[in-house]
Amino acid sequence: MAYQTINPYTNEIVKEYSEATSEQVEHALERGHELYHTFKKQSIKERAKWLHQVAANIRERSDELARTCTIEMGKLLVEAKGEVELCAVIVDYFADHAEEMLKPEEIETGANGQAEIHHQATGVIMMVEPWNFPYYQIIRVFAPNFMVGNPMILKHASNTPSSAQLMADVIEDAGVPKGSLTNLFLNYDQVSDIIADPRVQGVALTGSERGGSAVAKVAGEHLKKTTLELGGMDPFIVMDDANMDDVAEIAWRSRLYNAGQECTSSKRFIVMEKVYDEFVERLKDNFSKVKPGDPLDSTTTLAPMNTKKAKEELQGQVDEAIKAGAKVVYGNESIDLPGQFFMPTILTNIDRDNPAHTSEMFGPVAVVYKVSTEEEAIDLANDSAYGLGGIVFAGDSNHGAEIAAKIETGMVYVNNFRYSLPELPFGGVKRSGYGREMSSIGLMAFVNDKLILKADKPDMDNLASGLVASTTLNKN
């Protein structure tokens, strides 16, 4: 696997990296396992201080982080800066709140004594992360698990090695113990070997279905817990009483943010027929106003895609959709610039036999459907193998929430842009994966929820009868 930084705007190779050696892998595992045992004896308050310093380091080096990300995968500089700041916010949040969330929980029981659930670290966690949000993907696993006391080994995407190493350096430079997060340029066989190692207790992956399936298979064979955040075909439902000014402002941003290369991008716009024509016209108008160019230039509003391969794959998907009957109402033209630019495109007339109806398009392509009833909109939203996120716009937010409750996804936003904040759980269902990151749920992803039942003396009467379980039930 070649780890290379290739600027998608200039197509120039910036830097290349060598794959990790077997000695480096073993050292990372050994050091992480030793640190896990050290963390078990350590006050969580001490880790909170380190984590706050990580946030300070991220902010201090925000310009370097943002520029590195933009040069490496093409993200608009303003978006890269936003991602960096979000990372600092997430880090500060878990430094501030993890201790309280990890406190033992008392539970009522009919058993003799007092019962508590203690949330404890489990060991080294393997992280497999993608290129599209190279820092955010790291931090939303690192921050909570560092507070729990789980050291981590990172395998990042092969086209964002500079971003991965820079964030790992920023974290280590904050003074955290060595081994808290070790970035390694691994091949797939090495990833499998690490997952199989008994010192590793879990795997967090964000990526493709293929990658998730491969990792989950290895983890399952070795009885390791996993969290998977995979693809999405997120619906954007527009009811006929929605505020169309708000819809128009959010819709184009929700599709073109990060050049449309986001799992939670709105990819399927499901619009009531009464407002369908207006929606399409306003989406065309907003798509037509974006300006492709150097993503480091503040006047650029359309970034290049991350690689030549990604652009070619997306073009192939659009061509297949058109061949199957899709209508291009805007876009699908070349952009006369050297970078990997893809013109924002709108497709309509997609029937359920069209590959565009079932395949995720990871780029600036919007598929728009016309529906005549609320039930049809909900059925269409749920007619997908994916279930990550979604957006609903309705005149009455309570009605919008009723619709949202019927959509089979892990997240839905009503009359709003999608948020990613540390207190909000992130994740999906169906082929979009399982488990959650961030929030108290994400904090508990790789903990041992240990029951401790304490009593001053044993319940000898029930012990002697051999009916402890049934007697307990009878007490209730």
C-alpha positions in Angstrom: 0.0 0.0 0.0 1.5 3.3 -1.1 1.2 6.1 1.4 1.5 9.3 -0.5 0.5 13.0 -0.2 -0.8 14.0 -3.7 -2.2 17.5 -4.0 -5.5 17.0 -5.8 -5.4 20.6 -7.0 -2.0 20.5 -8.6 -1.7 16.7 -9.0 1.8 16.9 -7.6 3.3 14.3 -5.3 4.2 16.2 -2.1 5.6 13.4 0.1 5.8 9.6 0.3 6.0 7.4 3.4 7.4 3.9 4.0 5.2 1.2 5.4 5.6 0.3 9.1 8.0 -2.5 9.9 7.1 -5.6 11.9 9.4 -4.2 14.6 7.4 -0.9 14.7 4.2 -2.8 15.0 5.4 -5.0 17.9 6.8 -1.9 19.7 3.5 -0.1 19.4 1.6 -3.1 20.7 4.0 -3.6 23.6 4.1 0.1 24.5 0.3 0.4 24.3 -0.3 -2.6 26.5 2.1 -1.3 29.1 0.4 2.1 29.1 -3.0 0.5 29.5 -1.8 -1.0 32.8 -0.3 2.4 33.8 -3.6 4.2 33.0 -5.5 1.7 35.3 -3.5 3.1 38.3 -3.8 6.7 37.3 -6.3 9.4 38.2 -8.6 10.4 35.4 -8.1 14.0 36.4 -4.5 13.8 35.2 -5.6 12.6 31.8 -8.1 15.5 31.7 -5.2 18.0 32.2 -3.3 16.4 29.3 -6.3 16.4 27.1 -6.9 20.1 27.7 -3.3 20.6 26.6 -4.0 18.6 23.4 -6.9 21.1 22.7 -4.5 24.0 23.3 -1.9 22.5 20.9 -4.5 21.9 18.2 -5.6 25.6 18.4 -2.0 26.8 18.5 -1.1 24.8 15.3 -4.5 25.3 13.6 -3.1 27.0 10.5 -0.5 24.2 10.0 -3.1 21.5 10.5 -5.6 23.2 8.1 -3.1 23.9 5.3 -1.8 20.3 5.5 -5.3 18.9 5.2 -6.2 21.2 2.3 -3.0 20.4 0.4 -3.4 16.7 1.0 -7.1 16.0 0.2 -8.4 19.2 -1.3 -10.7 20.5 1.4 -11.5 24.2 1.2 -9.2 26.0 3.7 -12.2 27.5 5.5 -13.7 24.0 5.9 -10.3 22.7 7.1 -10.1 25.4 9.7 -13.6 24.5 10.9 -12.6 20.8 11.2 -9.6 21.7 13.3 -11.6 23.9 15.7 -14.2 21.1 16.0 -11.4 18.8 17.0 -10.4 21.2 19.8 -14.0 21.5 21.0 -14.4 17.7 21.1 -11.2 17.3 23.1 -12.1 20.0 25.6 -15.6 18.4 26.0 -14.3 15.0 27.0 -11.7 16.5 29.2 -14.4 18.4 31.0 -17.2 15.7 31.2 -15.7 12.2 30.9 -15.0 11.9 34.7 -18.6 12.5 35.6 -19.9 10.2 32.8 -17.6 7.4 33.9 -18.6 7.5 37.5 -20.0 4.2 38.9 -23.7 3.8 38.6 -25.8 2.4 41.4 -28.6 0.1 40.3 -31.6 -1.1 42.3 -31.6 -4.9 42.9 -33.4 -7.5 44.9 -30.1 -9.2 45.6 -28.4 -8.9 49.0 -26.2 -5.9 49.1 -25.5 -2.8 46.9 -24.9 -3.1 43.2 -22.8 -0.7 41.0 -21.7 -0.7 37.4 -18.1 0.5 37.0 -17.0 1.7 33.6 -13.4 0.6 33.1 -10.8 0.5 30.3 -10.3 -2.7 28.3 -7.0 -2.3 26.5 -5.5 -1.2 23.2 -7.9 -0.1 20.5 -7.2 -0.3 16.8 -8.4 2.7 14.8 -9.0 2.5 11.0 -9.9 5.9 9.7 -10.7 7.6 6.3 -9.4 10.6 4.4 -12.4 12.8 4.1 -12.2 14.3 7.7 -8.6 13.3 8.5 -8.5 15.0 11.9 -12.0 14.8 13.1 -12.1 11.0 12.5 -9.1 10.6 14.7 -10.2 12.9 17.5 -13.7 11.5 17.9 -12.2 8.1 18.8 -9.1 9.4 20.5 -10.6 11.9 23.0 -13.1 9.6 24.7 -10.9 6.5 24.7 -7.9 8.5 26.1 -10.1 9.5 29.1 -11.3 5.9 29.5 -7.7 4.8 29.6 -7.5 2.8 26.3 -4.3 3.4 24.3 -4.8 3.5 20.5 -3.0 2.4 17.3 -4.0 4.4 14.2 -4.1 3.2 10.6 -5.2 6.2 8.5 -6.0 6.3 4.8 -3.2 5.9 2.3 -3.8 9.3 0.7 -3.8 11.4 4.0 -0.5 10.2 5.7 0.7 13.8 6.4 -2.5 14.7 8.2 -2.4 11.6 10.3 1.2 12.0 11.3 0.8 15.7 12.1 -2.2 15.2 14.4 -0.4 12.3 16.1 2.6 14.6 16.6 0.4 17.5 17.9 -1.1 15.1 20.4 2.2 13.7 21.6 3.7 17.2 21.8 1.0 18.0 24.4 2.8 15.8 26.8 0.5 12.8 26.8 2.3 9.5 27.5 3.9 7.9 24.5 1.7 5.1 23.2 -1.5 7.0 23.9 -1.9 7.3 20.1 0.6 5.6 17.7 0.2 6.3 14.0 1.5 3.5 11.8 1.5 3.3 8.0 0.1 -0.2 7.9 -0.8 -2.6 5.1 -4.0 -4.7 5.3 -2.2 -7.8 6.5 -0.7 -5.9 9.4 -4.1 -4.5 10.4 -5.4 -8.0 10.5 -2.5 -9.2 12.6 -2.9 -6.3 15.1 -6.6 -7.0 15.4 -5.8 -10.7 16.2 -3.3 -9.8 18.8 -4.6 -10.5 22.3 -3.3 -7.1 23.6 -5.9 -5.4 21.3 -9.5 -5.4 22.7 -11.5 -3.5 20.1 -11.6 -1.9 16.6 -13.2 1.4 15.6 -13.6 1.8 11.8 -15.0 4.6 9.7 -14.9 3.8 6.0 -16.4 1.7 3.2 -18.7 -1.2 3.4 -15.9 -3.4 2.0 -13.4 -2.2 4.6 -15.9 -2.5 7.4 -16.9 -6.1 6.4 -13.2 -7.1 6.2 -12.4 -5.7 9.6 -15.5 -7.0 11.3 -14.8 -10.5 9.9 -11.3 -10.6 11.4 -12.5 -9.0 14.7 -15.3 -11.5 14.9 -13.0 -14.5 14.4 -11.0 -13.2 17.4 -13.9 -12.1 19.5 -13.1 -8.4 19.4 -15.7 -5.7 19.8 -16.1 -3.3 16.8 -17.8 0.0 16.0 -18.4 0.7 12.3 -19.4 3.9 10.6 -19.8 3.2 6.9 -21.6 4.7 3.9 -24.8 6.7 3.7 -27.6 7.7 1.3 -29.0 10.3 3.5 -32.5 11.6 2.5 -33.4 15.3 2.6 -37.2 15.5 2.8 -39.0 18.7 1.8 -42.7 19.0 2.8 -45.0 21.3 0.9 -45.3 23.7 3.8 -41.5 24.1 4.4 -39.9 27.5 4.4 -38.3 27.3 1.0 -35.8 30.1 1.7 -34.4 28.0 4.5 -34.5 24.8 2.3 -32.7 26.5 -0.6 -30.0 27.8 1.7 -29.3 24.5 3.4 -29.8 22.1 0.5 -26.9 23.1 -1.7 -24.5 23.4 1.3 -25.6 20.0 2.6 -24.7 18.4 -0.8 -21.5 20.4 -1.7 -19.8 20.6 1.7 -16.4 18.9 1.5 -17.1 18.6 -2.3 -19.9 16.2 -1.4 -17.4 13.7 0.0 -19.2 13.1 3.3 -21.0 10.0 4.6 -23.8 12.3 6.0 -24.1 14.5 3.0 -27.7 14.8 1.8 -27.7 12.6 -1.3 -31.4 12.0 -2.0 -33.6 15.0 -2.1 -37.3 13.9 -1.7 -39.5 16.8 -2.5 -43.3 17.2 -2.4 -44.7 17.9 -5.9 -46.2 21.3 -4.9 -42.7 22.7 -4.2 -40.6 20.4 -6.5 -40.1 22.8 -9.4 -39.1 25.6 -7.1 -36.7 23.4 -5.3 -35.0 22.2 -8.4 -34.7 25.7 -9.8 -33.2 27.1 -6.7 -30.8 24.2 -6.3 -29.6 24.7 -9.9 -29.2 28.4 -9.2 -27.0 27.8 -6.1 -25.0 25.0 -7.8 -24.3 27.5 -10.6 -22.8 30.1 -8.3 -20.0 28.0 -6.8 -16.5 28.8 -7.9 -13.9 26.1 -8.4 -10.3 26.9 -7.8 -7.3 26.7 -5.5 -8.8 25.4 -2.1 -6.2 27.5 -0.3 -7.8 30.6 -1.9 -10.5 32.1 0.3 -12.6 33.0 -2.8 -12.9 29.4 -3.9 -16.2 27.8 -3.0 -15.9 24.4 -4.8 -13.0 22.1 -3.8 -11.5 19.4 -6.0 -12.3 15.8 -5.2 -9.6 14.0 -3.2 -8.1 11.8 -5.9 -8.3 11.2 -9.7 -9.6 7.7 -9.0 -12.5 9.1 -6.9 -13.4 11.5 -9.7 -13.4 8.8 -12.3 -15.5 6.5 -10.2 -18.1 9.2 -9.7 -18.2 10.0 -13.4 -18.8 6.3 -14.1 -21.7 6.3 -11.6 -23.3 9.3 -13.3 -22.9 7.7 -16.7 -24.5 4.5 -15.6 -27.4 6.5 -14.1 -28.0 8.4 -17.3 -27.8 5.2 -19.3 -30.5 3.8 -17.0 -32.9 6.7 -17.7 -31.8 9.5 -15.4 -32.2 13.1 -16.6 -29.4 15.7 -16.1 -31.1 19.0 -15.2 -27.8 20.6 -14.3 -24.0 19.8 -14.5 -22.2 16.8 -15.8 -19.8 19.0 -17.7 -16.0 19.2 -17.5 -14.3 22.0 -15.5 -11.2 23.4 -17.3 -8.8 23.3 -14.4 -5.9 20.9 -13.7 -7.3 19.6 -10.4 -9.7 16.8 -9.7 -12.8 18.9 -10.1 -16.3 17.5 -10.6 -19.1 19.9 -11.7 -22.0 19.9 -9.3 -24.7 17.8 -11.0 -28.4 17.3 -10.5 -30.1 14.1 -11.6 -33.9 13.5 -11.7 -36.2 10.8 -13.1 -34.5 8.1 -11.1 -36.6 4.9 -10.8 -36.0 2.1 -8.4 -34.2 0.0 -11.0 -31.6 2.8 -11.6 -28.2 2.1 -10.0 -28.3 5.7 -8.7 -31.2 4.7 -6.5 -29.2 2.2 -4.5 -25.5 3.3 -4.9 -23.9 6.0 -2.8 -22.4 8.8 -4.9 -19.5 10.2 -2.9 -19.2 13.6 -4.6 -21.2 16.6 -5.7 -24.1 14.8 -7.3 -27.7 15.4 -6.1 -30.5 13.0 -6.9 -33.9 14.6 -6.7 -37.2 12.7 -6.4 -40.8 14.1 -6.7 -43.4 12.6 -4.3 -47.1 13.4 -3.8 -47.7 12.2 -0.2 -46.0 12.2 3.1 -46.2 8.4 3.2 -44.6 8.2 -0.2 -41.8 10.4 1.1 -41.2 8.3 4.2 -41.3 5.0 2.2 -38.8 6.4 -0.3 -36.5 7.6 2.4 -36.5 4.1 4.0 -36.1 2.4 0.6 -32.3 2.1 1.1 -29.8 -0.4 2.5 -28.2 2.5 4.3 -29.4 4.3 7.5 -27.0 7.0 8.6 -28.6 10.4 8.8 -31.3 12.6 7.3 -32.9 16.0 7.2 -36.6 16.9 7.2 -38.0 20.4 6.4 -41.6 21.0 7.4 -43.6 24.1 8.3 -44.3 22.7 11.8 -41.2 21.4 13.5 -43.3 19.0 15.6 -44.7 17.5 12.5 -41.2 17.3 11.1 -40.1 15.4 14.2 -43.0 13.0 13.7 -41.7 12.3 10.2 -38.1 12.0 11.5 -39.2 9.4 14.0 -40.4 7.2 11.1 -37.1 7.4 9.1 -34.8 4.4 9.6 -31.5 6.2 10.3 -29.3 6.9 13.3 -29.7 10.7 13.1 -32.3 13.1 11.7 -32.2 16.9 11.8 -35.5 18.8 11.5 -35.5 22.3 9.9 -31.8 22.5 10.4 -28.4 21.7 9.0 -26.7 18.6 10.4 -24.6 19.1 13.4 -21.5 17.3 14.6 -20.9 18.2 18.3 -19.3 16.1 21.0 -22.5 15.8 23.1 -24.4 14.4 20.1 -24.1 10.7 19.3 -22.9 9.9 15.8 -23.7 6.6 13.9 -26.2 4.7 11.9 -28.1 1.5 11.3 -28.5 -1.1 8.5 -25.5 -1.1 6.1 -24.3 2.2 7.5 -22.8 0.3 10.4 -23.4 0.0 14.1 -22.3 1.6 17.4 -21.9 5.2 18.1 -19.1 7.7 18.5 -19.1 10.9 20.6 -21.5 11.6 23.4 -21.8 9.4 26.5 -22.7 6.5 24.2 -19.4 6.9 22.3 -17.5 7.2 25.5 -18.7 3.8 26.5 -18.0 2.1 23.2 -14.9 0.2 24.5 -15.4 0.0 28.3 -15.9 -3.0 30.6 -19.2 -2.3 32.3 -18.3 -4.3 35.4 -20.8 -5.2 38.0 -19.7 -4.9 41.6 -22.1 -6.3 44.2 -21.1 -5.6 47.8 -22.6 -6.7 51.0 -21.6 -6.7 54.7 -22.2 -10.4 54.9 -23.6 -13.1 52.6 -27.3 -14.1 52.6 -26.6 -17.5 54.1 -30.3 -18.5 54.2 -30.7 -18.3 50.5 -27.3 -19.7 49.9 -28.1 -22.7 51.9 -31.3 -23.3 50.1 -29.6 -23.2 46.7 -32.4 -20.9 45.5 -30.7 -17.6 45.4 -31.9 -16.7 42.0 -35.5 -17.8 42.5 -35.7 -16.2 46.0 -34.4 -12.9 44.5 -37.2 -13.0 41.9 -39.8 -13.7 44.6 -38.6 -10.7 46.5 -39.5 -8.6 43.5 
